[in-house]
């Protein structure tokens, strides 16, 4: 009896809580059921067991557990939503940096600002973490967007190779379709030849779900391995594919014949020295601008120093020299007096003091300024991107042909030039053979590349989508069978022939020019639904591979910003996203 009383006295309310783990709680000496929220007499175990066995307790237990489970699920869902929200913010930040052309590494500088002024701004990681954990997801979404643009479309392919500062061979591949021009792949090759270029391209076409009978043009430079890739690998499996060696590259080669023309060597050397005098000398540039202002030039232009990789820049320097040469003698005299040991300044000043040398430079700058404008304008035309100007290419080439042919045998080069030559005390006829020879070397370069250009027949046929060509020229141009090189016009359907007749009978709208050709055809989509869609495919064809040059320029900028930390995969992802940001 005494042992039983002793055992009972050893039991406390806290003992009961432990014995029924999670079912009861102790509060001020009382035992409360967590499920029923009732106090239970705790000294007798039988009383507690009876309560636990009751139907009411069991019902309340189930209700309680259901609520706890729901609460747990809501907490988990809230946590997941919070994580997803954080990921969305970080991924949107990466996209924003790409769209704004801000290097991803700049985020490290902004982190203190984010932490101070943004809610949970401290959760934004540094650039290495962004690249490793978040950039791949953003990039995958970007690729999916590209696939919606190019999936099963008759794309044009632009490819080129370049060596980066880490001595890697990088091949960039672009697709164009109508107004879209996108970098779709960046690949690193151990060897670059016709086979490896083809082996790079074919999987890309497959990944974008583009059948081999769809691509229209293959644009590249005139490198031998690119021509061989097209001829030996691509053409046999894509017989409809036409190779388009970049006309802009060719026009640049034609222009370079004048820059390298032996008779212009004095001018070339002189301009090179002028460039050297300004490069890496911002103080001299500032003094030069001040000098122009003191000589009555109210809004002086910066001197456009030529850059070999920037096409037309040498000609633009010549044009500038023609306008500002008269101010250079005094400027370089002052520079020479201030620094007589500066070799380049001394040489420039010496040339400017020599009346015969300065006279020859003046004559050549005037000749080039007058007659090289055609080269500059044509090269600028072919460097256009994302404009519907393909039907105007052939007219440009025909005009350039006539221009070169007529001037290489010209007997006279204009009164203006004659007066300049005479005023400088030279004999105009003595310069005519030099001018003719300059046009001759340009024509030979032109003749080497343009007359047999592999896309020439398509250039000619595509003029059909220029209403001015169709409605002002010979009536024979109205025959649809003249344009069979355009696949869609070869063996046309009855409906297409009907639309063709309507097109040929339209009244010509003289307001249509190079900038409005897409608007013209867009206005005809209801009246000419078949022909207008064909027109859209051809007026938007790319006219050069200049876009790929821009993609390499951007690639090199990315590499310069963070060379040590960028993996090949990150370079590929960033190059594509940053290049494609402007559509």
PyMOL commands that set and color helices and strands:
alter all, ss='L'
color gray80, all
select helices_A, chain A and resi 2-10+13-19+45-53+55-99+104-117+121-123+127-150+194-207+224-237+247-259+262-278+282-294+313-338+343-353+355-371+373-382+390-407+415-423+428-449+456-465+467-472+475-478+480-483+487-489+494-505+517-522+529-539+546-561+568-582
alter helices_A, ss='H'
color red, helices_A
select strands_A, chain A and resi 24-27+30-33+39-40+156-163+169-177+180-189+217-220+242-245
alter strands_A, ss='S'
color yellow, strands_A
deselect
rebuild
show_as cartoon
